[in-house]
Amino acid sequence: MEREILSLCRAMGAGEEQEELTLLLVQAVCRQLAARLREGTLPQDCGPAFPLAAAMLAVEGLERTAGTRQVEYFTAGDITLRMRGGGDGGLSAQAERLLEPWLRDRGSFSFQGVRG
């Protein structure tokens, strides 16, 4: 799965000169995301959402390291990503929304079986 994520990172603008750093970021991001999945859920259970979310977070890490935002336009299936200097909460927010169905609850409030 790491090779697939690295390939997505390259498609989002990660240069070959950053390959070593990108791989380290991909490995760290994969561990972090896997730890946040619901109990019994594996990264493979998330289909293409897991690799794409991991790539988004790794590229965001590269951008923070370099101090730049690079991706101008990227499409993978039904997901379209456009950046370059701002937007809708950044890649981490998009990755979070992408993996939301498989992530553990983070203490959010919800009603269940409320009688009215």
C-alpha positions, 0 to 999 in steps of 0.5 A: 500500500505504501507504493500506491500512496507514494505514487499518489503523493507524486501525482499531487506534486511530491518531487522525486528529490523528496522521495526519502522524506515522503516515504517517512511521512507516508509510514508515519501517516499510515500508522496514525490513521490506522490507529484512528480506525474503528476497532476491527477495521483495517486500512484495506477495508477503507478501499481507495479512501485510505491511500488517498487520505494518507497521501493527502496528509503526507503531501501536507506534511511535505508542504509544511516542511517546505513552506509551500502549497503545491497541488493546483488540481488533482482528481482521483475517481470522484475526489477532486483536489484543488489547492495553491494557497488556501481553500476549505480547511486544507488537506488534513480536513479533506482527509478527515472527511474522506475517512470519516465512515471508518474512523472512531468517534472523537467525542462528538455529541449525537442523539440516539432514540430520543423520545419526543 
